[in-house]
């Protein structure tokens, strides 16, 4: 099977697995990004080793025409931020690897909410590419348990490993799974969390605050400390009786700040000052820090 792939580094394993299963790659589509969760260096290096053309701009109808001329059979999508247009006049197949157990958790990045809701399990789904995001018929899924203290980074790594396992199953039985794909029933759509929903609320119990920080991890929570907005990636916490108002700074050691919570303390580990242009959109929030 000849295929093009739209992918970022997080799902390099999907790309590698299809190639190792005997599929013939013809082109890589990726995005010119470099963030805590997205990059294209590894997928681009893998594509270069296979002498593939690499495109950093959005897929257009002209690209579909070119794929058709290259006798491409399928488009595999795995971590690609742009909407895919109407592929059906040009390709026989198009599928997406989505980081949730569909139909639950549709949307651009459901990892945060999965941890915030303390889900006991999670998964990744391969589905036919449809007009509406993440609604196509389900071909296969890989489900795994979550820990009680799951964090963004551990869930992301689990998803990457599960994606590789799922890709092996899909690549080996592709036409069979495509033909047997089942329509999705009613599900849920989770929007990208806006900055104001990443604010740490020190009026909450320690357990809730630590779960919040775990949920966002390297993608960052934010905290207002004495009128200054900080970016938080890591924190520790413990329950302890005290008479400090929530949000009060009670201890500082180098770049670690200990803040009172409702039922204990939160240690913000080496937070950074937020860029002024981002902080400008966050007014001081009473009762939060």
C-alpha positions in Angstrom: 0.0 0.0 0.0 1.4 3.4 -1.0 0.7 6.1 1.6 1.3 9.7 2.6 1.4 10.7 6.3 0.5 13.9 8.1 2.3 13.7 11.5 4.4 15.3 14.2 7.2 13.8 16.3 4.9 12.5 19.1 3.6 9.9 16.7 6.8 9.0 14.9 6.1 5.4 15.9 3.0 5.4 13.7 5.1 6.4 10.7 7.8 3.9 11.5 5.4 1.1 12.0 3.6 1.5 8.7 6.9 1.5 6.9 8.2 -1.5 8.8 5.0 -3.4 8.0 5.8 -3.0 4.3 3.8 0.1 3.3 5.5 2.4 0.8 5.7 6.0 1.9 5.4 8.8 -0.7 5.3 12.1 1.2 5.3 13.6 4.7 3.1 16.5 5.7 3.9 18.2 9.0 3.8 21.6 10.7 6.5 24.2 11.3 6.1 24.1 15.1 8.4 23.6 18.1 6.5 23.4 21.4 6.3 21.3 24.5 4.1 18.8 22.7 4.7 19.3 19.0 7.8 19.1 16.9 8.7 17.8 13.4 12.5 17.1 13.6 12.2 13.4 14.1 9.5 12.7 11.5 11.4 14.9 9.0 14.6 13.0 9.6 12.8 9.7 9.1 11.3 11.0 5.9 14.7 12.2 4.6 16.2 8.8 5.2 13.5 7.5 2.9 14.1 10.3 0.4 10.5 11.6 0.7 9.3 15.1 -0.1 8.4 17.1 3.1 5.7 19.8 3.2 5.4 22.2 6.1 2.3 24.0 4.8 -1.3 22.9 5.0 -2.6 20.2 2.7 -4.5 21.6 -0.2 -6.6 20.2 -3.1 -3.6 20.6 -5.3 -1.7 18.3 -2.9 -4.4 15.7 -3.2 -4.1 15.9 -7.0 -0.4 15.3 -6.7 -0.9 12.3 -4.4 -3.3 10.8 -6.8 -0.7 11.2 -9.6 1.9 9.5 -7.3 -0.6 6.6 -7.1 -1.0 7.1 -3.4 -3.6 4.8 -1.8 -4.0 6.3 1.6 -3.4 9.3 3.9 -2.5 8.5 7.4 -3.0 11.3 9.9 -1.3 11.2 13.3 -1.0 14.5 15.2 -1.7 17.1 12.6 -3.2 20.5 13.6 -4.8 21.5 10.3 -8.2 20.4 9.0 -7.9 17.9 6.2 -10.0 18.8 3.1 -12.1 16.6 0.8 -9.8 13.7 0.1 -12.3 11.3 -1.3 -12.1 12.3 -5.0 -8.4 11.6 -5.0 -7.6 8.8 -2.5 -9.1 5.5 -1.7 -8.5 5.7 2.1 -7.8 8.3 4.8 -7.6 7.6 8.5 -6.8 9.4 11.7 -5.2 8.3 14.9 -7.0 10.3 17.7 -5.7 10.4 21.3 -8.9 9.3 23.0 -11.2 6.3 23.2 -13.8 7.6 20.7 -16.5 8.5 20.7 -15.5 10.0 24.1 -13.0 12.9 24.1 -13.3 14.3 20.6 -11.4 17.5 20.1 -7.9 18.9 19.5 -6.2 17.8 22.7 -8.2 15.7 25.2 -5.3 14.6 27.5 -5.9 17.4 30.0 -9.5 16.7 30.6 -8.9 12.9 31.0 -6.7 13.6 34.0 -8.9 16.4 35.4 -11.8 13.9 35.4 -9.6 11.3 37.0 -10.5 8.7 34.3 -9.6 5.1 35.2 -8.6 4.3 31.7 -7.9 6.0 28.4 -6.9 5.1 24.8 -6.2 5.9 21.2 -8.5 5.3 18.3 -8.0 4.8 14.6 -11.0 6.0 12.6 -11.9 6.8 9.0 -11.4 10.5 8.2 -14.7 12.3 8.1 -15.8 15.9 7.4 -16.4 16.6 11.1 -13.5 16.3 13.5 -13.0 12.9 15.1 -16.4 11.5 14.0 -15.5 9.0 11.4 -16.2 5.3 11.7 -14.0 3.5 14.2 -11.6 0.9 12.8 -9.7 -0.1 16.0 -8.6 1.2 19.4 -6.0 0.5 22.0 -7.2 1.0 25.6 -5.0 1.1 28.7 -5.4 1.9 32.5 -4.5 5.2 34.1 -2.9 5.5 37.5 -4.4 7.5 40.3 -1.6 10.0 40.1 -1.4 10.1 36.2 0.2 13.2 34.8 0.3 14.8 31.4 3.7 13.5 30.6 3.0 9.9 31.6 -0.3 9.9 29.7 1.4 11.4 26.6 4.0 8.7 26.7 1.4 5.9 27.1 -0.5 7.3 24.1 2.7 7.3 22.0 3.4 3.7 22.8 -0.2 2.7 22.4 -0.3 4.5 19.0 2.6 2.3 17.8 0.8 -0.9 18.9 -2.4 0.3 17.2 -0.6 1.2 14.1 0.8 -2.3 13.8 -2.7 -3.8 14.1 -4.1 -1.3 11.5 -1.3 -1.6 9.0 -1.4 -5.4 9.0 -5.3 -5.7 8.7 -6.0 -2.3 7.0 -8.6 -3.3 4.4 -10.4 -5.7 6.7 -10.6 -3.1 9.5 -11.7 -0.4 7.0 -14.5 -2.6 5.7 -15.6 -3.5 9.2 -15.4 0.0 10.7 -18.4 0.8 12.9 -20.2 4.2 13.1 -19.7 6.3 16.2 -22.6 6.7 18.6 -23.2 9.9 20.7 -19.9 11.1 22.3 -18.3 14.1 23.8 -16.3 17.0 22.3 -13.7 18.7 24.5 -12.4 22.1 23.4 -8.9 23.3 23.9 -8.5 24.6 27.4 -8.2 28.5 27.3 -5.6 30.2 29.5 -8.2 31.2 32.1 -9.0 27.6 32.8 -5.4 26.8 33.5 -5.3 29.2 36.5 -4.5 27.4 39.8 -7.2 28.1 42.4 -5.5 28.0 45.8 -8.9 28.0 47.5 -9.3 24.4 46.4 -8.0 21.4 48.4 -4.4 20.3 47.8 -5.5 17.1 46.0 -7.5 19.1 43.4 -4.7 21.6 42.8 -2.1 18.9 42.3 -4.4 17.1 39.9 -4.7 20.4 38.0 -1.0 20.8 37.7 -0.5 17.1 36.7 -3.1 17.5 34.0 -1.3 20.4 32.3 2.3 19.5 33.1 4.7 20.8 30.5 1.9 22.5 28.6 1.7 24.8 31.7 -0.7 25.9 34.4 -0.6 29.6 35.5 -0.6 31.2 39.0 -1.0 34.7 40.2 1.5 35.3 43.1 1.3 38.7 44.7 0.1 40.3 41.5 2.6 38.6 39.3 1.5 35.9 36.8 3.7 32.8 36.8 4.0 29.8 34.5 3.9 26.5 36.4 4.9 23.1 35.1 5.6 21.2 38.3 4.3 21.4 41.9 4.2 19.3 45.1 1.7 19.5 47.8 0.7 18.2 51.2 -2.2 18.5 53.6 -1.6 20.3 56.8 -3.7 22.4 59.2 -2.8 26.1 59.1 -4.3 29.6 59.5 -2.9 31.2 56.4 -5.4 32.6 53.9 -5.4 30.5 50.6 -3.0 32.1 48.1 -0.6 33.4 50.7 3.1 32.9 50.1 4.5 31.2 53.3 8.0 30.2 52.2 10.5 30.8 49.4 13.7 28.8 48.7 15.7 29.9 45.6 13.1 29.5 42.8 10.6 27.4 44.8 7.6 29.1 46.3 5.3 27.6 48.9 1.7 28.8 48.8 -1.1 28.1 51.2 -4.1 26.1 49.9 -7.4 25.4 51.5 -6.2 22.4 53.5 -2.4 22.5 53.2 0.4 23.8 51.1 1.5 23.8 47.4 5.2 24.1 46.4 5.6 25.6 43.0 8.8 24.2 41.6 10.9 26.8 39.7 8.0 28.7 38.0 8.7 31.2 35.3 7.4 34.7 34.9 4.7 34.8 32.2 5.3 36.8 29.1 3.7 40.3 29.6 1.6 39.9 26.4 0.0 36.7 27.7 -0.4 37.9 31.2 -2.2 41.1 29.9 -5.2 38.9 29.1 -5.5 37.6 32.6 -6.9 40.1 35.2 -6.2 39.5 38.9 -8.7 36.9 39.9 -10.0 37.2 43.5 -9.5 34.0 45.5 -7.1 32.6 43.0 -3.4 32.8 42.6 
